[in-house]
């Protein structure tokens, strides 16, 4: 513990020294900010945070017209048509922002540009978005990368997000509980149907975690929710291992249409 404290103090000292040499600037506007990765006050207007009304199941935001319809339908109207027709395997999903040009800029810098310091901002955003279920969450589990992709990228952005949330909530993160059992091609250019096929049976729970997770509620963390293919397969692996409820929490989500 003493060694960890000394290391933390050394890192803090190094960060302060770096900030003196290279004053921190907002990653969006370039304005001076208090710390590396902070978002300036003027940059907030560029970020589209997801707020109610949204589907109570998958978290997709509703349009104004869809909300009027939902109010007329009562409780069933709080669920989007896609979730009613084919309910996802997870129990609930929430995301901080709509995945658009600005959030993509931030996430790609974080994911591929070594701007891991941005997680300092992302963690409280995710805590706020997940407030409905974090109070009943027993563990945080990041979506894993295959070892070959991890070697190429050098870090898993979902693990960094999970560690940030663990730090501010105190909820235990099991960073290696899920394994990607086979390398899968990038999902980027695949259709929804191809994405689901691509990740089918690609995840499993490490044997040493099965007893720890049995009957527990977990938050499954990732950076972007696109079609739900990956988080559904992860949920399937977790529930097969005995997990009670799975809540999906992502930094952003793709919204192709406002159901």
QUIRAGI-V195029 format. One record per residue. N is the residue number from 1. RES is the residue in three letters. PHI is phi in whole degrees, 0 to 359 (999 if undefined). OMEGA is omega in radians with two decimals (999 if undefined). NEAR is the number of other C-alpha atoms within 12 Angstrom. Layout:
N:RES:PHI:OMEGA:NEAR / N:RES:PHI:OMEGA:NEAR
This chain:
1:UNK:999:3.14:7 / 2:UNK:297:3.13:8 / 3:UNK:297:3.12:9 / 4:UNK:297:3.14:10 / 5:UNK:295:3.11:11 / 6:UNK:296:3.13:12 / 7:UNK:297:-3.14:13 / 8:UNK:297:3.12:14 / 9:UNK:295:3.13:14 / 10:UNK:295:3.13:14 / 11:UNK:295:3.13:14 / 12:UNK:295:3.11:15 / 13:UNK:296:3.14:14 / 14:UNK:296:3.13:15 / 15:UNK:297:3.14:19 / 16:UNK:295:3.11:18 / 17:UNK:296:3.12:16 / 18:UNK:294:3.14:15 / 19:UNK:295:3.11:19 / 20:UNK:289:-3.13:15 / 21:UNK:285:-3.14:10 / 22:UNK:239:-3.10:15 / 23:UNK:307:-3.11:20 / 24:UNK:296:-3.14:27 / 25:UNK:229:3.12:23 / 26:UNK:301:-3.12:25 / 27:UNK:291:-3.12:32 / 28:UNK:262:-3.04:29 / 29:UNK:259:-3.09:22 / 30:UNK:83:3.12:18 / 31:UNK:288:3.09:20 / 32:UNK:294:3.14:22 / 33:UNK:225:-3.04:22 / 34:UNK:287:-3.11:17 / 35:UNK:210:-3.10:26 / 36:UNK:299:3.13:29 / 37:UNK:97:3.14:30 / 38:UNK:293:3.12:29 / 39:UNK:262:-3.13:31 / 40:UNK:290:-3.11:24 / 41:UNK:301:-3.09:18 / 42:UNK:286:-3.10:17 / 43:UNK:277:-3.06:22 / 44:UNK:299:-3.09:18 / 45:UNK:292:3.14:14 / 46:UNK:272:-3.06:23 / 47:UNK:259:-3.12:26 / 48:UNK:262:3.12:24 / 49:UNK:285:-3.12:30 / 50:UNK:275:3.09:32 / 51:UNK:231:3.11:21 / 52:UNK:300:0.16:20 / 53:UNK:272:3.07:28 / 54:UNK:209:3.13:33 / 55:UNK:297:-3.10:33 / 56:UNK:290:-3.14:31 / 57:UNK:268:-3.03:32 / 58:UNK:263:3.08:41 / 59:UNK:84:3.13:43 / 60:UNK:292:-3.12:43 / 61:UNK:290:3.09:37 / 62:UNK:268:2.99:30 / 63:UNK:283:3.13:21 / 64:UNK:300:-3.13:15 / 65:UNK:295:-3.13:15 / 66:UNK:293:3.11:25 / 67:UNK:293:3.09:26 / 68:UNK:300:3.12:17 / 69:UNK:296:-3.14:21 / 70:UNK:299:-3.13:24 / 71:UNK:296:3.12:18 / 72:UNK:287:-3.11:13 / 73:UNK:272:-3.13:14 / 74:UNK:78:-3.02:12 / 75:UNK:301:-3.13:15 / 76:UNK:297:-3.14:18 / 77:UNK:288:3.12:26 / 78:UNK:278:3.13:30 / 79:UNK:250:-3.13:33 / 80:UNK:289:-3.09:32 / 81:UNK:301:-3.11:25 / 82:UNK:297:3.14:21 / 83:UNK:288:3.09:26 / 84:UNK:290:-3.11:17 / 85:UNK:285:-3.13:9 / 86:UNK:218:-3.08:15 / 87:UNK:301:3.08:20 / 88:UNK:292:-3.10:31 / 89:UNK:286:3.14:28 / 90:UNK:287:-3.09:35 / 91:UNK:271:-3.09:30 / 92:UNK:193:3.09:37 / 93:UNK:224:3.08:47 / 94:UNK:221:3.09:48 / 95:UNK:222:-3.10:47 / 96:UNK:284:-2.98:38 / 97:UNK:228:2.93:37 / 98:UNK:285:3.13:34 / 99:UNK:280:-3.14:31 / 100:UNK:228:-3.06:24 / 101:UNK:302:-3.07:17 / 102:UNK:285:3.13:23 / 103:UNK:294:3.08:34 / 104:UNK:299:3.12:25 / 105:UNK:301:3.13:22 / 106:UNK:293:-3.05:37 / 107:UNK:291:3.12:36 / 108:UNK:293:3.06:24 / 109:UNK:295:3.11:21 / 110:UNK:291:-3.01:31 / 111:UNK:279:-3.05:30 / 112:UNK:240:-3.04:21 / 113:UNK:253:3.09:18 / 114:UNK:64:3.11:20 / 115:UNK:270:-3.08:24 / 116:UNK:292:3.12:29 / 117:UNK:296:3.12:28 / 118:UNK:296:-3.13:35 / 119:UNK:300:3.12:35 / 120:UNK:298:3.06:27 / 121:UNK:277:-3.05:31 / 122:UNK:297:-3.06:40 / 123:UNK:302:3.11:33 / 124:UNK:294:3.07:24 / 125:UNK:297:-3.12:29 / 126:UNK:289:3.07:40 / 127:UNK:299:3.13:35 / 128:UNK:294:-3.12:27 / 129:UNK:293:-3.10:30 / 130:UNK:262:-3.02:34 / 131:UNK:299:-3.12:23 / 132:UNK:295:-3.04:23 / 133:UNK:238:-3.09:29 / 134:UNK:297:-3.12:33 / 135:UNK:293:3.13:18 / 136:UNK:246:-3.13:20 / 137:UNK:264:3.13:33 / 138:UNK:263:-3.08:29 / 139:UNK:204:3.06:39 / 140:UNK:250:-3.10:45 / 141:UNK:229:3.11:45 / 142:UNK:279:3.00:44 / 143:UNK:293:-3.05:44 / 144:UNK:276:2.94:40 / 145:UNK:261:3.00:35 / 146:UNK:291:-3.05:27 / 147:UNK:303:3.14:19 / 148:UNK:292:3.11:18 / 149:UNK:287:3.10:20 / 150:UNK:296:3.10:20 / 151:UNK:298:-3.11:11 / 152:UNK:290:-3.07:12 / 153:UNK:273:3.10:17 / 154:UNK:81:3.05:19 / 155:UNK:205:3.09:25 / 156:UNK:258:-3.09:31 / 157:UNK:299:3.13:38 / 158:UNK:292:3.09:40 / 159:UNK:292:3.14:34 / 160:UNK:295:3.08:37 / 161:UNK:298:-3.13:43 / 162:UNK:296:3.13:43 / 163:UNK:295:3.10:33 / 164:UNK:295:3.12:32 / 165:UNK:291:3.09:42 / 166:UNK:301:-3.08:31 / 167:UNK:297:-3.06:19 / 168:UNK:265:3.13:23 / 169:UNK:251:-3.08:25 / 170:UNK:81:3.12:18 / 171:UNK:280:-3.05:25 / 172:UNK:296:3.08:26 / 173:UNK:257:3.03:34 / 174:UNK:257:-2.96:32 / 175:UNK:291:-3.11:33 / 176:UNK:242:-3.10:28 / 177:UNK:292:3.11:34 / 178:UNK:262:3.09:39 / 179:UNK:239:2.97:30 / 180:UNK:269:-2.96:29 / 181:UNK:283:3.09:22 / 182:UNK:211:3.10:19 / 183:UNK:288:3.14:21 / 184:UNK:240:3.08:26 / 185:UNK:301:3.09:19 / 186:UNK:304:-3.13:16 / 187:UNK:279:-2.95:23 / 188:UNK:314:-3.03:14 / 189:UNK:256:-3.09:12 / 190:UNK:269:3.05:18 / 191:UNK:285:3.12:16 / 192:UNK:303:3.14:18 / 193:UNK:298:3.14:16 / 194:UNK:292:3.11:19 / 195:UNK:297:-3.14:25 / 196:UNK:296:3.13:24 / 197:UNK:293:-3.08:19 / 198:UNK:299:-3.06:24 / 199:UNK:257:-3.10:33 / 200:UNK:300:3.13:25 / 201:UNK:58:-3.11:26 / 202:UNK:264:-3.08:31 / 203:UNK:227:3.03:35 / 204:UNK:209:3.12:31 / 205:UNK:265:3.10:36 / 206:UNK:300:-3.04:23 / 207:UNK:306:-3.06:18 / 208:UNK:293:-3.12:16 / 209:UNK:260:-3.03:25 / 210:UNK:300:3.13:23 / 211:UNK:295:-3.12:16 / 212:UNK:292:-3.03:24 / 213:UNK:262:-3.09:34 / 214:UNK:301:3.12:23 / 215:UNK:77:-3.10:21 / 216:UNK:263:3.02:25 / 217:UNK:257:-3.09:32 / 218:UNK:232:2.98:43 / 219:UNK:259:3.09:50 / 220:UNK:263:-3.01:55 / 221:UNK:252:3.00:46 / 222:UNK:207:-3.11:42 / 223:UNK:276:-3.08:43 / 224:UNK:227:3.01:40 / 225:UNK:262:-3.12:34 / 226:UNK:256:3.11:32 / 227:UNK:251:-3.09:28 / 228:UNK:91:-3.09:39 / 229:UNK:299:-3.09:31 / 230:UNK:293:-3.09:41 / 231:UNK:293:3.08:45 / 232:UNK:293:3.12:36 / 233:UNK:293:3.08:36 / 234:UNK:296:3.12:43 / 235:UNK:299:3.13:41 / 236:UNK:301:3.13:30 / 237:UNK:295:-3.12:35 / 238:UNK:293:-3.12:44 / 239:UNK:288:3.05:31 / 240:UNK:296:3.13:22 / 241:UNK:277:3.05:28 / 242:UNK:106:3.09:24 / 243:UNK:296:-3.08:33 / 244:UNK:282:-3.13:28 / 245:UNK:229:3.12:32 / 246:UNK:238:3.08:45 / 247:UNK:249:-3.12:46 / 248:UNK:265:3.13:49 / 249:UNK:228:-3.14:48 / 250:UNK:232:3.13:47 / 251:UNK:289:-3.13:50 / 252:UNK:213:3.04:40 / 253:UNK:218:3.11:34 / 254:UNK:283:3.10:30 / 255:UNK:236:-3.12:26 / 256:UNK:278:3.09:16 / 257:UNK:213:-3.10:15 / 258:UNK:262:-3.01:21 / 259:UNK:294:999:28
